[in-house]
Amino acid sequence: MFHNESAVICPACEKKITPKYGINQFRQQASLEYQSKRLGCSVDCPHCEHVFIYKVYQEDKKAS
């Protein structure tokens, strides 16, 4: 999700939200990706002010 394209889609207005990072962009980007996979992240939409939890679900590993 965050490696090539750092964007989240708001479920309320369906507009693209691009997270803004500080000085250490790579570390903050990796931290956001890790947290969104483990716990989810609270996201405030700057367009419609909707607040939602963003969680990345990992693909299920198929047992062989």
C-alpha positions as CSV (number, residue, x, y, z in Angstrom):
1,M,0.0,0.0,0.0
2,F,2.5,2.6,1.1
3,H,5.5,1.6,-0.9
4,N,4.6,2.9,-4.3
5,E,1.4,4.9,-3.6
6,S,0.8,6.5,-0.2
7,A,-2.9,7.1,-0.5
8,V,-6.1,6.2,1.3
9,I,-9.6,6.5,-0.1
10,C,-12.2,8.1,2.3
11,P,-15.2,5.8,2.6
12,A,-17.6,8.8,3.0
13,C,-16.6,11.1,0.1
14,E,-14.4,8.6,-1.9
15,K,-11.7,11.2,-2.3
16,K,-8.0,10.3,-2.2
17,I,-6.2,11.2,1.1
18,T,-2.4,11.4,0.8
19,P,-0.7,11.2,4.2
20,K,1.9,13.9,4.9
21,Y,5.2,13.0,6.4
22,G,7.8,14.9,8.3
23,I,11.6,15.0,8.0
24,N,12.1,11.2,8.2
25,Q,9.6,10.3,5.5
26,F,10.7,6.7,5.0
27,R,10.5,5.7,8.7
28,Q,7.1,7.4,9.2
29,Q,5.8,5.8,6.1
30,A,7.0,2.3,7.2
31,S,5.5,2.9,10.7
32,L,2.1,3.9,9.3
33,E,2.1,0.8,7.1
34,Y,3.0,-1.5,10.0
35,Q,0.4,0.1,12.3
36,S,-2.3,0.0,9.7
37,K,-1.7,-3.7,9.3
38,R,-1.5,-4.6,13.0
39,L,-4.0,-2.2,14.7
40,G,-5.5,0.1,12.2
41,C,-5.1,3.9,12.0
42,S,-7.5,6.7,12.8
43,V,-7.7,8.9,9.7
44,D,-9.4,12.4,9.4
45,C,-10.5,13.2,5.9
46,P,-9.4,16.8,5.0
47,H,-12.2,17.0,2.4
48,C,-15.3,16.0,4.4
49,E,-13.9,15.8,7.9
50,H,-15.1,12.2,8.3
51,V,-13.1,10.2,10.8
52,F,-12.6,6.5,10.2
53,I,-10.3,3.6,11.1
54,Y,-8.1,2.5,8.3
55,K,-6.9,-1.1,8.5
56,V,-4.9,-3.1,5.9
57,Y,-5.9,-6.7,5.8
58,Q,-3.1,-9.1,4.8
59,E,-4.0,-11.7,2.2
60,D,-4.7,-15.1,3.6
61,K,-2.0,-17.6,3.0
62,K,-3.3,-20.7,1.4
63,A,-2.3,-24.0,3.1
64,S,-0.8,-26.5,0.8
